[in-house]
Amino acid sequence: MADIVNLNQARKAKAKADDKVRAAENRARFGRTKAEKSLDAARSDKLRRDLDGAKRED
């Protein structure tokens, strides 16, 4: 005899599992800490300052 399945619960469980997968992908793609963001900003600022300091004036 087959198990009785509540379709509403099955649909919600599938949606929840899909949301967890999407959340994991977004964490991998966008999940940078504030320290990492500020470190990247500081590095780019220093690079820009170094390049501006090395310009020749005619």
N, C-alpha and C positions, 0 to 999 in steps of 0.2 A: 504494500500500500504506500502511496506517495505521501510525502510530508506536506502539511498544509502551510502555505506561505502567505503572509499578509503582504499584498503587493504595495501598499502604501509604505510600510516599514522597509521593504526591499528597495523601493525607489529612493527613499531618504538615505538609506545606508550607502547606496551606490553614489548618490550626490555627495555625501560626506567624504567618501573615499576619494572621489575625483577632486574635491576641494583640497584635501590634504596633499595630493600629488601636485596640484597647481601651486599650493603654498610653498612646498619644498623647492619647486623650480624657481619661484620668485625669490626665495631666500638665497638661493645660489646665484641668481642673476643680479639682484639689487641689494643684497644684504651686506652692506659695508658699515663698519662702526664709525662713530663720529671721529674717533682718533685717526682712522685710516683716511677719512675724507679730509681732515685738517692737515694730515701729513702730505697728502697729494697736493693740496692747495699750497702749502708752504714750499714744496719742491718746485712746483710750476712758477711760483712767485720768484724764487731764487734764480731759476733758470732765466726768467724774463729779465730780472735785474742784471744778471751776468751778461746777457746778450746786449742789453742797452749800454752797459758799461764798456763793452768792447767795440762799440761803433766808432767809426772814424768821422771826424768832423772836417768838412772841406772848407 
